[in-house]
Amino acid sequence: MAFSPRSVAVEAVLSAGQLLRERLGRVGEIRFKGAVNLVTEADVASERLILERIRSAFPEHAVLSEEVGASEGATGSRYLWVVDPLDGTTNFAHGYPQFAVSIAFVIDGVTELGVVYQPVTDELFLAQRGAGAFRNGHRIRVSDEDTLLMALLATGFPYDLERRKHALRHFAQFTTLARAIRRDGSAGLDLCAVAAGRFDGFWEPDLAPWDTAAGALIVREAGGTVTDYTGSPLTLESVSCVASNGKLHQAMLDVLHAD
């Protein structure tokens, strides 16, 4: 039986999402990767389910996933799956229903497919390079807002408490320049909200490829712009992210460069 990356990714995020939905509110063991960076049993179970689906369909492909890292051969393979089995672990651990499952499929360093699923609201965001972005099968577009003062923005903070102090300076600057800012703890969902026109822009430092690979493609296919803090195109090696409807992008970069 032949599988397509799209069908495997969609089936995997839906199955993992169901697992997370069933476990919401009854978190088991929690361990720490840092002072405030959590891993739950649900992260591990979701990741195991997703990796089994991918390896069963495409055993020759490499995988880069948040909890297990890079699979053998990930560096030299043309085909790479980038997986976040639970984007928003802290929210999940506290029973706050803002989290997602995120999968990107990359060929020769270029993201070809991005899928993000919010299990609680049952929203499936999907984009294929050159084919547009969709939410539950309906095409989505970024907003038309062109004035920062009228914009609703989103951000996130580093897990490292010292680096968080620097990030708070940017947060303070944006609070005086934008209509409002939200901080919901899931970079993947924040990117999808930009793609759907719910947010006008998003910025966050200290991100990993599994945080942004799928969501960044969804933003671009919805007509938006995604870069790192320097304004360079976002890649799997980028450690910061700025996403916008395009019209606000330079204004956001100017704020980030002000200090």
N, C-alpha and C positions, 0 to 999 in steps of 0.2 A: 504493500500500500504506500503510495506517495504522499508525502507531507509537504505543506508549504510553510515557510517561516511565519507567515501571518496566522495561519490556522493554529499552529503550535503555540504561538505567543498568546493568542486570544484564549485558547482553551486553558493554558497554564495560569494566566492571571485570574480568570474566572474561578477556576478550581481553588487556587490559593486564596482568593478573596472570600470564597465560601468558608474555607477553613478558618480564616481570621475572624469572620463575622460570627461564627459559632463559638469562638473562644473569647470574644470581647466581653469584658467584665469578669472573667475568671482566669486571670493570668496565673501561671504556675511559677516555676523558678525564674528568677531574675538575676543576671550577673552583670558586671560592670566592665566596659572596655576603657573607661576613664572615670574621672571624678563624677560626671553627670551623664555619661554616655552608656545607655542601657542595651542589653540584649535579653530577649525573653525566649521562652520555649517556643512561642508562636513564630518568632523570626526564623528559628532553626527548622521547624516543621514546614513552614511555607517555602523556605529555600530548598529543602530536600524534595518537596513535591515538584517544584518548578524544574530543578536540575534533572530529576528523573524523566520528566516529559521531554526536555530538550535532548538529553543524551539518548533517549530511546529513539527519537526521530532523526537526530543528526549526531551520531556518535563521533564523527570526525571533526566536529566544530569545537572551538575553544569557548570557554565561559569565564567571565569576570563577574563575581558576585560579592556582595558586601560582607557576608560572614565567612565564606571559605576562601575568598580572594581569587587569584587567577588559577585556572586549571593548567595542567601541563600542556605546553604547546601554545599557550595563549599569545605569546609574543610573536611567533612566526606564522600563525594561521591567518588565512585570508578572511575567515568567517568567525565572528566573535559575538557572543550573546552577553549583554551587560544587564545584570539583574539586581534589583533591590526588592527583596522578598517582603519587606515591611518598612515602608517609608513613612515615618512618624511613630517610631517605637515608643517614645516617651508618652505621646498622646494615647497610644494603645494601652500602655501599662497603667495609665490613670483612668481608663475607661472613657477618654475623650474621643468621640467618633470622627476624627479627622486623620485618616491614614490611607495608604494606598499600596498597591503592588505595581511595580514598574519593570518593564522589559524593553530593551532595545536590541535590534539586530544590526550588526555592523559588517560591511564588506570592504576590505582594503582601507580601513580607517574611516570610512564614510558611513554614517548612520542611515540605513535604508528603511527602517521600520521602528516606530515607537508606539508602545501600548502602555497606558496607565489606567488602572481600575480602582475606583473608590467603592469598596464593598457595602458601606452603610447606605449611601445614596444610590447605589447601583448605577454608577456612571462609568461608562467605558470610553476613554479618549484614545483615538487611534490616528496615526498618520503614516503614510508611505511617501518616500521622497518623490516629489513631482506630482503627487495625486491629491493633495489637499489634506485638511485635518477635519476630524469628525468626533462628535459626541453622540453616543448611542445611535450611530448611523446618520446623523444630521450634520451637515457641514457647519463649521464654526469659523468665525473671523475675529481678529483683534478689534479693539475699540478704535474710534476715530478721534479720541481726545488729543488735543495738541497743546494744551496749557498745563504745566506742572501743578499750578495752584488748584486746578480742578480735578486732579488725578487721585485715584485710589491706588495705593501702592502696597506691596507686600515685601517682607524681608524675613531673614532668619539670622540666628546668631551662632558663632562657633561654639563647639563644646569646650574648647580650651578657655578657661576662665580669664586668663591674662589677655588673650587675643580678643575676648569679648569686649574688653574696655575700649579698644580701638574701634570696634564695630559700632559701639554705642555712640561714638562721635558722629558717624555717618547717620545713624538713626535720628539723633538730635537735629542735625541739619535738615534732613528731609521732613521732619515734623513741622518745621517752620515754613516749608516751601510747597508742601502738597496738601490736598484736602484732608486726607487721612491715610494711616498706615495700619496694616494688619500683620500679625505674626502668628501663623497657625501651625507651624512645626512640621510641614511637609513640603519640601522643595518641589517635588514632582507635581503635587496638586496646585501649588502656587503657579508653576509654569503653565499648567493646563488652564488655570483661571485667567491668565494673561491671554492665552490662545482663544478662550471663549469670550473675551471682552469683559469679564467680570472685574479683573484687575487691569489697570493701564500699564503697570510696570512692576518689576521684581528685581531685587538685588540681594546677593548673599556671598560672603567670602567663605573660604575653607570648605569647599564642596568636593565630592568625589565623583567619578564618572557615572556611577550607578544612581547618583542623585539627579543628574541632569540629562543623560544621554537621550532618554525617550522623550521627556518633556520639552527639551530644546527643539527637537525635530517637529513636535506638534506645534510649537509657537511659530517656527519658520513657515510651516505649511499653512498656518492660519494667517499668514501675511505679516508676521512680526519680525523683530530683530533680536538676535541673541549673540552676545559677545562675552569676553572676560572684562575685567575692570580696565584694561588698557585700551579696549575697543577692538581688539583682535578677535577674529572668529572663534567661537567656542569649539574646543576639541576635547578628546578624551583625556588629554593631559592638563587641561585647564583646571585651576583650583579656585576660581571665582566666577561668578555669573551675573550678568545684567541682561534682563529680558524686557522687552517693551513692545508697544504697538508700532514702533518705528519712529513715530512723530515725536516721541518724548525721549528718544534714546540719547541724543547728544546732551540734552539738559540733565539727564540722570548721570551721565559720565562726568559732566562738569562738576556736579556736586561731589562725586567720589574722588575727583582729582583736586578738590579745593584745598585739602590739607597736605 
